Amino acid sequence: MNRTVLKNPITNLVKTSVDNSSKCLNIAVPFISSFVRTILNQENTKTINDKKIITRFDDSFINSFDLPSLQSLLNLGFIIKFDNNIHLKLYIADNEAYVTSSNLTQGGFEDNIELTVKIENENTDSCKIIFNEIWNNCGDNFITNELIEANQAKYELLKKRDAYARKGSKAIKSEEIQILYIDIQKVMDTIFNQNKDYTDILRLEFEANKLREITKRKLKQGFNSEIFYVHEGHPLRKKTLFYDFVYGYESQLAGTGLRESHFQSVFQHPDFEKVINYIYPEMIGMKPWNFQDSNVLKEFCNGIFDFDIPSYKEAVPIRLATYFYPNILLPIFKLDHLEKICNAFGFVTNAEKNGDKLFVFNSFLNDKMKIIPFENIVKGYVAYQVSFTIDLLNRLNKNESYEEVLASINKVWIKGFYEEGKNILIKLNKTK
C-alpha cells in the first residue's frame, strides 16, 4: 500500500521518519514556528546531506517571518529558499513523503483538525520532482544569516504587535454625561465664532510640516541618532528634532515643558531606534499604520509606552506620536490634561493604562470636534479653551472671584485661557 490517510497528531510519525532518514530531507511549507525544534535537531539531521526547505519570508505576518526558527534551521545546515506564494505543505524524508494540510507548527502537527496522506515508494519520487520544480522556480531567493540579520528590526516589531494581539485588550467602558448647568456646544460655538486669527498658528504648522517631511525622508534612509540629538556646539544641533521640540517651530506650536536632559536620555538610549521602528515602521520598510481602523489606533497608543527607557514615560512618547501623526492625535502631551478636558465635556472612562487613556481621550475629542474646519493644532487650542472655561465657571460658582482665580495661576499660557474664558462666559451670560 503506497498511501495512508492520517489525522492529527502526526508529530511522532513525522519525527520517526526524520530520525530514520540518511539522505534526503526536503520540506515545502508556508509557516514555520519554534515547534520545528520538536521535529528537527542536530542529532537527527547531522548525517543528512540533502537538507532543503522552501517557505515564505513575508514581513506582514509573524508566522511567515519567524526569524529565530529560520536561524535555527540554518544552524542545522539547511539550505532555505522562499516563495511568498507557496501554499502547499510537503514533507519528504528519504523514501517517505507527507502531503498534508499541516504547517510546521504545533497547531499544524497537533492541535488543529488537519488531514495528512503518507506516501511511500515510487510516489515519493513524484513528490521529489514537484519539490525540485518549486525549488528551481525560487531562483536566488535564499534565506541567509545576512538576510535574517538585516530583517531583525522588522521581526522585533512584528513580534511586539503579535504579542499585543494575542494578549488582547481589556474592554474599556466610557460614557458621556450631560452637563446641566451649561451647554458645551454653545461654549464651542462661542469659541469658534470669536473669529480668532489662526494665521500665525497655521503658518507655524506649515513650516513644521515641511521639517517633519524632511525628517521622514532622512529616516527612510536608515536610523541615525543625529537626526534626534547632538551636543551643544555640534554643527547639526539646530537641525535635530530635540532642537525643534525645545526652540523651533514645534516648541511654538505646542511645548512639552521638558528639559534638554530628558530628550538627551531618550534620544541617545540604545533602544530608542526600536521606538522609532514602532512609531514609524516605514523606516524599516514595513507598511504604515492603518489608523482608519480604531483597533490599530488602540494598539499603537498602547505600544508607544511599552519601552523601558529613562525619561520615556508620558510626555515624550505622546510628543513623538503627535509629531509623526499630527492629524491623528491632539498636541496635548499630558494624560491628566487630556482627562481634565474630556471631563469638562462630561466624558468619563474606566481606562487605566496610559495607552488606553490616550486612545479613548483622543478618539472622543476628535469625534467631538470633527466639525471644526481646522487641523488638530487648532482643535487642541479649542479643547484647552473649553476645559479652562468650564473650570473657571465651576470656581466662580463656588464663590471664588475672577481675580482670585487668576491670582492662583502662575503659568502665562494657562492664564491666557482663563482670561479668554471670562469673555466667553460673559457672552453666554454665565457670570455673576
N, C-alpha and C positions, 0 to 999 in steps of 0.2 A: 504493500500500500504506500503510495507516494505522497498522500496528503492526510493531515489530521486537523480537525477543527477544534479549537481550544477557547475557553473563556478565562477571564482573569481569576486569580493572579497567574502570571506567567514568569515571574521573577526567577524562581528556582530552575525552571525549564531552560530559559534562555541562558542563564548563568552556567548551567551544566554544559550547554553547547559551546560556550566560550571556553570553559575550562578544558574541554576535550579537543579544542582546535589547536592546530600546529602550523597552518599555512596561511589561512585567509580569514580576515575579519573585516567585512565591508558593511557599513551602515549608512542608510539614507533616511533621515528623519528631520522634520522641521524644528521640533522643540527638544532641547536637552537641558536637564536640570542637574543639581548636585546628586540626584538619585543615581546618576551614571556611575558613581563610585561604588554603588552596591553591586553593579554588574561587572565593571571593568576595573582591574587593579594591576599593579606591577607584576604580581605573581602569575596571573593567568593570561597576560598579554606579552610578556617579555620575549618569548621564543617565536612569536608570530611576525613574519616579515611583511606580509601584505595587509597593512592596517590603514584603512581609508574611511573617512566619514564625509558625507555630504549633508549639509544642514543650512539653516538660514542664518543670516547675520544682519538683522533688521533692528535698528535702534529705536523703533517706535513701540517695542513690546519687550518686556524683560525676559519672557520665556524664549524669545528668539535672539537674545543678546546676553546670555548668561556667561560672562567672560571668565569667571573663576572655573566654571565647569569646562569650558573650552581650553583654558590654560592647563587644567589637569590632564586633558586628553593629549595635548601637545607634549606634555611631560612624559606621557606613556609611549610616545613615539608615533602617534597617529599623524597622518597627513590629512588635513581638513580643507575642503573647499566649500564655498557657499553659493546657494541659488535661492533668492528670496521668493521664488515662485514654487518651490518644492512643497509638495503636499503628501506624497506617499510615505509610508513607513515600512522600510525593508531592512531586515537584519540577516546577514549571510555569514555563516561560520563553517568553513571547510565544505562539507557535503550536505549541510543543512541550511535551510533558509526559513525565515518567518515573514510572511506578508500579513500585515496587521493594521488595525486602526490605532495602535498604541504608540504614543510618543515616548521618548526615553525619559520618562518622569515617573514619580511614584503613582500619580493618578493614572497614567497610561498603563503601567505594569500591574498595579494592584487595586487601586481604589475605584476607578471608573468601570462602567459597563463597556467592555471592549470585546472584539472578536478577532481571533488570530488563526491563521492557517499555517501549519508547519509543513514545509515542503522538503522532500529528500530526493536523492539520486539525480536522474537526468534533468528534472525540473529545476534543480538548484543551478545548473549550468545556464538555463534560460534567465534566471534571476541575475546571475553574474553578468550576462550580456547586457541586460537592461541597465544594471548599475553602471557598467563601464560606459555606456552611451551617455548617461546623465553626467558622469564624471568628466568625460571629454567635452561635453557641452558647457561645462562650467568654466572652461578656458583657464585663465590665470587667476581666478578668484580664490586665492589661497588665504586661509586664516593663519596668520603667523604671530609669533611673540611680539613683533614690532607693531602689527595691526592692533593687537589687543592692548598694548601699552598706549597707543595713540588714541584709543577709544575709551580709556579708563574713566575720564570725566563724564562721558555720556552714560556709562554704566552706573556710576555713583548717583547720577541724577535720576535715572530710571529706577534704581533700587529704592531711593528715597520716596519717589512717587508711588511705587508699588507697595511699599510698607504702609503709606498713608491709606491707600485704597483697601488693603487687607484689614487694617485695623478698624476702618470705618470711623465715623464721627458721631459723637453724641448728639441726639436731637436737641435743637435749640428752640426754646419757647419764647416768643416775643409778642407783644401786643401794643396797640396804640390807644391810650386812654384819652378821652375827650376832656379838654381843659375848659371849664365852665366860665371862668372869670375873664377870658379874653379869647378872641378868635385869631388863631395863629395865622390863618390865611390872610386876614386883614393886616396883620403885622408884616408879613412878607410882601403884600401888595404895597403897603406904605413905604417899605424899604426900597422896593424896586422903582416905585413911581416918584421917588425923590430925584430921579434923573441924575444920579451920581455920575460924574465923569470918570469912566474907567479907562480913558485913553492911556494914561501912564502905565497902568497895570497891564493892559493889552500889549503895549509896546515892549515892556519888560518880558512878558510871556513870549512874544515873537522872538526876541533876542535869545532868550533862554532855550527856546525850541531849536534854534539853529545850533547852539552848543551841544544840546542833547543828541542831535543827529550826528554831529562830529564825533562825540563820544562813542556812539553805537558803531559808527564806521571803523573807528580805531579798534574796538573790541572784536569786531568780526575778523580782524587780522590776528587776533590772539590776545590773551590776557597780558597786561603789563601794569605792574603796581604803580608806575609813574603816571599813569592816567589819573590815579586817585590821590596820591600824596607824594610830595617830596619835601625835603627840609628847607628851612629858610636860607636864601641865598642861591638856591638851585635855579638855573635859567628857565626851567619849565614850571616853576612854582605857580605862576599866575594862570597856567593852563590846566591845572589839576581840578578835579571835582571838589576836593577839600576847599580850595580857594574860592570856588564859585559858591559853595554852600555857606561860607563864612563871610566873604567880602563881595561876591559878584552878583550877577542877576538873580541867582537862586535865593540868595540871602535877602534881597529886596522884595522878592515875591512872597517868601514865607521862611522866616528864620527858625532855626531849631533851638537856639539858646545854648548849644553845645560848644565847648572849647576845643582848641586845636588838638589837645591831648586825647580827647575822645575819638576824634576822627583818625588820628595817627595810630592809636592802638588797634582800631578796627581795620583800617585800610592796609596796614603793614603786617597784619596777622597772617601766618602761613595758610590758614584755612579760608581766608577772605575770597580767594579765587572760586571756591566752591559756592560761596554766597552769590557771586555774580553768575556763575554757571546756572544756578537755580533761578535767579530773578530774570536773567536774560539768556535763555537757552540757545538763541541764535548764535551766540558767541562760539559755541562748540558744535555748530552745525545741526542743531535739533530744531524741531518745529516750535513756533512761538506759542505762547499760552493762548488758549481759546476762552477769553473772558466772557464771551456771549453765553457760555454755559456756567450757570451760577455755582454748580458743584466744583467746577475747575477754579473759579474765583475763590471759593471757600478753601480749597486745598492750597492754593497759592498763599492766601492770607495766613494760614496756619504754618506753612512751610518756611516763610521768611524769618520766623522767630526761632527756628529749630537749628541754631548753630551756637556752639559753645565758645564764644569769643568775648573777652572782657570789653566792657562798654557797649557791646552789641546787645542791647536789652529791649528797647522800645522805640525811642526816637530815631535811631539810625536805621533800623530795618524799615520802618514806615517811610522815612525820608527817601531811602533808596528806591522803594517801591513806587512812590509818587513821582520820583524823578524819571524813571523809565516808563511809567504809565500814568501821566498826569490827567488823562481823560477817564481813568478808571477809579482812582482813589482821590479823595479830597486832600488838599495840602494841610492837613491837621495832624500833627505828629505825636500827640499825647492822647492816650486812650481815655484818660479822665476828662479831657476836653471834649472828645467825641461823645462820651457818655452824658456829660452835662448838657451838651447841645441837644442830643436826642431826647433827654428827659424834658428839656424845655418844650419840645414838640409833643410831649406826652407819650414818648416811646420808651418802653421798658423791656428788658430781656433778662433771661437767666444765664446767658452766656458767661462762662468762667475763664476759658483760655484766651490769651491775647489774640490769637488768630481768629477765633470765633467772634470776639468782640469787634475786631477790625472789620470783619466781613459783614456782620449784621448792622453795625452802625453806618458803614458806607452804603450798604445796599438800601437801607431805609432813607438816608439823606439824599442819595442820588434819585430815588424814586420821588421823594417829596419835592425836590427842586428841579425836576426834569423840565418844567415849563419855563425855567429861566433861560433865556436865549444867549447864554454865555458859557465859557468853559469853566472847569472846576475851580480855577483860581478865584473867579468871581463868586461862584457858589459857596466857596469856603468863607469868603467875606460875609455873604448873606447869612450863612449858618451861624457864624460867630455873632453877628448883629442880632439875630433872633434870640440867641441864648442870653446875651448880656441885657437885652431889653426886657426879657421876661424876668431875669434875676433882679433887675432894677425895680420892676413893678412889685415883685414879691417883697423886697426890702422896704419899699415905700409903704406897702400895705401893713407892714409890721411897725409902722410909725417911725422909721428912720427918715431923716431928712435927706434931700438930694445932696446937700453939702456934706453930710456925714458919710454918705455912700462914697462920694468922690474922694473924701479925705482918707478913706480906708484902702484906697488903691494906689500902689506905688509904681505900677508899670504904665508907661505912657501909652503904649498901644492898646491896653485894656481900657484905660481911662477914656480914650477917644470913642470906644464903643459905647460906654455909659453916657457920654455927653450926647452922642447921636441918639441913644435910646431915649433920653429925655424928650428930644424933639419928636420922636415917633409917638411916644405916649401922649404928648400934648395934642398931636393931630388926631389921636384916637380917643381923646377926652378921658384918659386914664390917670391923669394926675390930679392931686387934690388942690 
